[in-house]
Amino acid sequence: MVQHPLETIHTDGLGSIFVVTDESGIMTELLDYNPFGTERSSWSSTSEDGEAESQKTYIGEYSDKELGQSNFNFIPTTC
């Protein structure tokens, strides 16, 4: 059985994730954003490359780091 550690996600007033802590309260990820959501910096104590691994980032929306895009729940409509 794989054990998954308990993590707590800390958000700011917009819902953006800026800190993730483990079950001991030790910071495991730190994220910072420029205005309009571009990532300023990220850090992780658990990933091999030191980059944060959270899928939800700016204003709590999912982001795809490979594509460099975020899903802001946009649903295209036709006229």
Contact map, one row per residue, 1 for C-alpha under 8 A:
1110000000000000000000000000000000000000000000000000000000000000000000000000000
1111000000000000000000000000000000000000000000000000000000000000000000000000000
1111100000000000000000000000000000000000000000000000000000000000000000000000000
0111110000000000000000000000000000000000000000000000000000000000000000000000000
0011111000000000000001100000000000000000000000000000000000000000000000000000000
0001111100000000000001100000000000000000000000000000000000000000000000000000000
0000111110000000000111100000000000000000000000000000000000000000000000000000000
0000011111000000000111100000000000000000000000000000000000000000000000000000000
0000001111100000111110000000000000000000000000000000000000000000000000000000000
0000000111110000111110000000000000000000000000000000000000000000000000000000000
0000000011111111111000000000000000000000000000000000000000000000000000000000000
0000000001111111110000000000000000000000000000000000000000000000000000000000000
0000000000111111000000000000000000000000000000000000000000000000000000000000000
0000000000111111000000000000000000000000000000000000000000110000000000000000000
0000000000111111100000000000000000000000000000000000000001110000000000000000000
0000000000111111110000000000000000000000000000000000000011111000000000000000000
0000000011110011111100000000001000000000000000000000000111110000000000000000000
0000000011110001111100000000111100000000000000000000000010000000000000000000000
0000000011100000111110000011111000000000000000000000000000000000000000000000000
0000001111000000111111000011110000000000000000000000000000000000000000000000000
0000001111000000001111111111100000000000000000000000000000000000000000000000000
0000111100000000000111111111000000000000000000000000000000000000000000000000000
0000111100000000000011111100000000000000000000000000000000000000000000000000000
0000000000000000000011111100000000000000000000000000000000000000000000000000000
0000000000000000000011111110000000000000000000000000000000000000000000000000000
0000000000000000000011111111000000000000000000000000000000000000000000000000000
0000000000000000001111001111110000000000000000000000000000000000000000000000000
0000000000000000001111000111110000000000000111000000000000000000000000000000000
0000000000000000011110000011111000000000011110000001100000000000000000000000000
0000000000000000011100000011111100000000011100000001000000000000000000000000000
0000000000000000111000000000111110000011111000000001000010000000000000000000000
0000000000000000010000000000011111000011110000000000000000000000000000000000000
0000000000000000000000000000001111111111100000000000000001000000000000000000000
0000000000000000000000000000000111111111000000000000000000000000000000000000000
0000000000000000000000000000000011111100000000000000000000000000000000000000000
0000000000000000000000000000000011111100000000000000000000000000000000000000000
0000000000000000000000000000000011111110000000000000000001100000000000000000000
0000000000000000000000000000000011111111000000000000000000000000000000000000000
0000000000000000000000000000001111001111110000000000000000000000000000000000000
0000000000000000000000000000001111000111110000000000000000000000000000000000000
0000000000000000000000000000001110000011111000000000000000000000000000000000000
0000000000000000000000000000111100000011111100000011000000000000000000000000000
0000000000000000000000000000111000000000111110000111000000000000000000000000000
0000000000000000000000000001110000000000011111100111100000000000000000000000000
0000000000000000000000000001100000000000001111100100000000000000000000000000000
0000000000000000000000000001000000000000000111110100000000000000000000000000000
0000000000000000000000000000000000000000000111111111100000000000000000000000000
0000000000000000000000000000000000000000000001111110000000000000000000000000000
0000000000000000000000000000000000000000000000111110000000000000000000000000000
0000000000000000000000000000000000000000001111111111000000000000000000000000000
0000000000000000000000000000000000000000011100111111100000000000000000000000000
0000000000000000000000000000111000000000011100100111110000000000000000000000000
0000000000000000000000000000100000000000000100100011111000000000000000000000000
0000000000000000000000000000000000000000000000000001111110000000000000000000000
0000000000000000000000000000000000000000000000000000111110000111000000000000000
0000000000000000100000000000000000000000000000000000011111011110000000000000000
0000000000000001110000000000001000000000000000000000011111111110000000000000000
0000000000000011100000000000000010001000000000000000000111111000000000000000000
0000000000000111100000000000000000001000000000000000000011111000000000000000000
0000000000000111100000000000000000000000000000000000000111111100000000000000000
0000000000000001000000000000000000000000000000000000000111111110000001110000000
0000000000000000000000000000000000000000000000000000001110011111000001110000000
0000000000000000000000000000000000000000000000000000001110001111100111100000000
0000000000000000000000000000000000000000000000000000001000000111111111000000000
0000000000000000000000000000000000000000000000000000000000000011111110000000000
0000000000000000000000000000000000000000000000000000000000000001111100000000000
0000000000000000000000000000000000000000000000000000000000000001111110000000000
0000000000000000000000000000000000000000000000000000000000000011111111000000000
0000000000000000000000000000000000000000000000000000000000000011101111100000000
0000000000000000000000000000000000000000000000000000000000001111000111110000000
0000000000000000000000000000000000000000000000000000000000001110000011111100000
0000000000000000000000000000000000000000000000000000000000001100000001111100000
0000000000000000000000000000000000000000000000000000000000000000000000111110000
0000000000000000000000000000000000000000000000000000000000000000000000111111000
0000000000000000000000000000000000000000000000000000000000000000000000001111100
0000000000000000000000000000000000000000000000000000000000000000000000000111110
0000000000000000000000000000000000000000000000000000000000000000000000000011111
0000000000000000000000000000000000000000000000000000000000000000000000000001111
0000000000000000000000000000000000000000000000000000000000000000000000000000111
